[in-house]
Amino acid sequence: MNKPYWLKIKPKIVYGEKLNRYKNLRKRIKDLKLHTVCESAHCPNMAECFGEGVATFMILGDVCTRGCKFCNIKTGNPNRKIDDKEPVLVASAIKGMGLSYVVITSVDRDDLPDGGASHFAGCIESIRATCKKIYIEVLIPDFSGRKDLLDIIINANPDVIAHNIETVERLSPEVRDLRASYKQSLEVLKTVKENGLGIYTKSGIMVGLGEQVDEVIQSMKDLREYKVDFLTIGQYLQPSKTQLPVKEYIVPDQFKYYEAKAKELGFLTVYSGPFVRSSYKAGKFFKGYKKLGAI
């Protein structure tokens, strides 16, 4: 299908101080040879986020042990290879970037005994020790639903733990790797909320994969049943011809409807729109909340 006009809108242009910050951040990332999801995914929101001092870093390599049908990341067996110095390197790099908010995410690492949970915790602890005034969000895999591994990350005390359900329950087996499941993802979010005192939870849904409106609303209700705080809803776009095709381009008014409905259901903050991605305006989710302060 040809993209509709609302998906051909040019990304937001930044000026002045935000433009300088965007340029400086891109240069520093390149110089330090760091990997950001923002750049690798050619995210249309990159200039806006970088300009506001927000970036999303990927740890634990670029080979995923799972093969979700919507994702363009390489699938394979990393053979338990990790960079033990990565937590310190990432924290050191972030310190000089002037970031106010950072998102740390990763591929799935089922080849590791702990799925990479201790590596996540190490990154959080290193960033905390090095950067005194920064908020940390981690966008995590499901760790096969193991609560002991989730507790490793919870105990490192990030400000937000995000885990995406990705799609509605009916489509989950078609869209995601079969080792993932809709109910398992909900259980991950439930565990974080129950065990992570004061930690916000967040999830994301892609639309345009063939879901029905009532199914999206039911997914919202399912997330709210486990008191998930923040929600993103964005248009699925096929990364390459080998991934699932787009079934439908959702009109902007439908995204507005989803946003209004999500707020009715009690989500603290919702971003819903064609260009919205998991970490879109991540730092803005907390604006006005006294616990974390305004960013």
Disulfide bonds with the S-S distance in Angstrom:
none
